C-alpha cells in the first residue's frame, strides 16, 4: 500500500479520476460522519476492482504500476457501490 495508497489518501484520489468524478467521490466522503474511514474502504474497492488483472499478471512491477496509474480503469459509478458495501459490512 505504501507504493500507491499514500498518494491516493493524501491527495484524496484527485490524480486517479477526472474532476467531476472527484467531486462525486468527495461528496460521498463529506456526507459521511466518518469521512476518512470511507476513503479507506473506497481504496480497498479500487484494489478489488482490478484484483483479477493483478493476480493474472503475478508480477510485482506490473501490479505497482497498475495501481499507481489507475487512471479511472473502473468507472467511479461502479466503485462507489462496492465501497459502500464494504463499508456497511
One Martini backbone bead per residue (centre of mass of N, CA, C, O) as a GRO file, in nm:
protein
   89
    1UNK     BB    1   0.050   0.066  -0.013
    2UNK     BB    2   0.286   0.271  -0.024
    3UNK     BB    3   0.305   0.296  -0.347
    4UNK     BB    4  -0.022   0.403  -0.367
    5UNK     BB    5  -0.192   0.491  -0.107
    6UNK     BB    6  -0.066   0.759  -0.026
    7UNK     BB    7  -0.168   0.920  -0.270
    8UNK     BB    8  -0.467   0.864  -0.247
    9UNK     BB    9  -0.505   0.987   0.041
   10UNK     BB   10  -0.358   1.267   0.030
   11UNK     BB   11  -0.525   1.340  -0.261
   12UNK     BB   12  -0.816   1.221  -0.278
   13UNK     BB   13  -0.805   1.095  -0.585
   14UNK     BB   14  -0.717   1.329  -0.799
   15UNK     BB   15  -0.522   1.145  -0.998
   16UNK     BB   16  -0.748   0.913  -1.091
   17UNK     BB   17  -0.966   1.138  -1.158
   18UNK     BB   18  -1.193   1.329  -1.266
   19UNK     BB   19  -1.345   1.600  -1.144
   20UNK     BB   20  -1.641   1.495  -1.133
   21UNK     BB   21  -1.559   1.237  -0.975
   22UNK     BB   22  -1.425   1.371  -0.735
   23UNK     BB   23  -1.675   1.525  -0.640
   24UNK     BB   24  -1.845   1.273  -0.589
   25UNK     BB   25  -1.658   1.148  -0.382
   26UNK     BB   26  -1.652   1.387  -0.184
   27UNK     BB   27  -1.950   1.381  -0.125
   28UNK     BB   28  -1.935   1.105   0.014
   29UNK     BB   29  -1.728   1.178   0.229
   30UNK     BB   30  -1.876   1.442   0.357
   31UNK     BB   31  -2.149   1.279   0.429
   32UNK     BB   32  -1.969   1.132   0.625
   33UNK     BB   33  -1.878   1.124   0.956
   34UNK     BB   34  -1.643   0.902   0.859
   35UNK     BB   35  -1.479   0.994   0.608
   36UNK     BB   36  -1.190   0.836   0.616
   37UNK     BB   37  -1.304   0.557   0.632
   38UNK     BB   38  -1.429   0.548   0.349
   39UNK     BB   39  -1.165   0.586   0.190
   40UNK     BB   40  -1.047   0.308   0.258
   41UNK     BB   41  -1.277   0.149   0.119
   42UNK     BB   42  -1.234   0.270  -0.158
   43UNK     BB   43  -0.948   0.165  -0.197
   44UNK     BB   44  -1.029  -0.131  -0.178
   45UNK     BB   45  -1.218  -0.124  -0.425
   46UNK     BB   46  -1.002  -0.064  -0.630
   47UNK     BB   47  -0.839  -0.321  -0.590
   48UNK     BB   48  -1.074  -0.524  -0.635
   49UNK     BB   49  -1.143  -0.431  -0.933
   50UNK     BB   50  -0.825  -0.542  -1.024
   51UNK     BB   51  -0.750  -0.823  -0.912
   52UNK     BB   52  -0.745  -1.020  -1.155
   53UNK     BB   53  -0.524  -0.870  -1.309
   54UNK     BB   54  -0.304  -0.889  -1.093
   55UNK     BB   55  -0.305  -1.204  -1.068
   56UNK     BB   56  -0.246  -1.271  -1.369
   57UNK     BB   57   0.046  -1.139  -1.371
   58UNK     BB   58   0.234  -1.187  -1.123
   59UNK     BB   59   0.370  -0.878  -1.100
   60UNK     BB   60   0.496  -0.634  -0.921
   61UNK     BB   61   0.547  -0.409  -1.128
   62UNK     BB   62   0.268  -0.417  -1.259
   63UNK     BB   63   0.099  -0.367  -1.005
   64UNK     BB   64   0.214  -0.095  -0.924
   65UNK     BB   65   0.153   0.049  -1.191
   66UNK     BB   66  -0.154  -0.001  -1.192
   67UNK     BB   67  -0.199   0.153  -0.914
   68UNK     BB   68  -0.052   0.427  -0.988
   69UNK     BB   69  -0.224   0.407  -1.285
   70UNK     BB   70  -0.542   0.396  -1.280
   71UNK     BB   71  -0.711   0.604  -1.453
   72UNK     BB   72  -1.013   0.496  -1.453
   73UNK     BB   73  -1.064   0.187  -1.520
   74UNK     BB   74  -1.294   0.226  -1.317
   75UNK     BB   75  -1.579   0.346  -1.264
   76UNK     BB   76  -1.715   0.522  -1.012
   77UNK     BB   77  -2.009   0.398  -1.026
   78UNK     BB   78  -1.878   0.110  -0.945
   79UNK     BB   79  -1.717   0.176  -0.676
   80UNK     BB   80  -1.917   0.295  -0.468
   81UNK     BB   81  -2.091   0.042  -0.406
   82UNK     BB   82  -1.855  -0.130  -0.306
   83UNK     BB   83  -1.766   0.057  -0.076
   84UNK     BB   84  -2.041   0.054   0.072
   85UNK     BB   85  -2.045  -0.248   0.123
   86UNK     BB   86  -1.784  -0.265   0.287
   87UNK     BB   87  -1.867  -0.052   0.502
   88UNK     BB   88  -2.127  -0.215   0.607
   89UNK     BB   89  -1.965  -0.483   0.716
   0.00000   0.00000   0.00000
